[in-house]
Amino acid sequence: MNDDVLEKYIRAGSITKDAREYAAANVRAGGSALELVDAVEGLIRSKGAECAFPVNIGVNEVAAHYTPSKSTDIRFSEGDVVKIDIGAHVDGYPGDTAVTVEVGTKNHAPLIRAAETALEMCMQMMAPGTTVSAMGEAIERAISSAGFKPIKNLTGHSMERYNLHAGMSVSNVKNRDRSALKEGMVVAIEPFSTTGVGKVDGGSRGGIYRVMRDRRAPPEITTFFSRLQSSFGGFPFAARWCEDLHPNASSLLPRMVRMGMIISYPILVEVGMGLVAQAEHSVIVTQEGCTVLTR
């Protein structure tokens, strides 16, 4: 990794950290999720970066892939356990981070702390040669010892330019994956702790999409697809971002999903309806360990 690329990763990490801290400080009872994500995404853009994906808001049993829109906005209530997952990129080089906030109460501080502790333990052991299995075992041990369960079918991931999931998946439980970290890899580590059974399943669509492949289509769809490609590349995007790209975006997006031109991310919910907490940092693997980019 040359100095120019490293600097872009560092900038993306710093901007993502600032966005996370702003978001955490502005979650309040009665507050609008849509107003929050609009403000956070605006902050990212004001600092010279772009969003690597729509800000995800996961309340209570919702773990991932929900982002609000004008028609699906929600308001936070006292006692809610709110996950905020944020990504920014600089010239395609992404940073990814998340935080969990309990709104107005501290009843679920141990659940939140379990995810945060697991994240710290995993990062402390990261170095060239550390295996996916060893990282998953550390995360699982930290969360289980606190009396909760890790979510076994959500993972961290390696990242590359314009690619949030670049091949390596970092499990939240011990497995048989002997894939090892290498110097220069950029990895997002994101433990999830839950009071439920430790598994998520997809529900309804959450308003998040990603470009897949071009296909023969009517001119209106072809034009819209080209705009999506040029605007977002390989990064996920929100339906609410498309209003300025095409006047019929809301009706075209479902058609394009059916045609296989784009994919829609389902909202992921804990199958036992347990509360879910998340913590996440992006790190770069160095010769002697790792450097946290989003601290």
Summary of the structure (lengths in Angstrom):
residues: 295
radius of gyration: 18.6
end to end distance: 20.6
largest distance: 56.9
contacts: 1056
relative contact order: 0.18
helix: 33%
strand: 31%
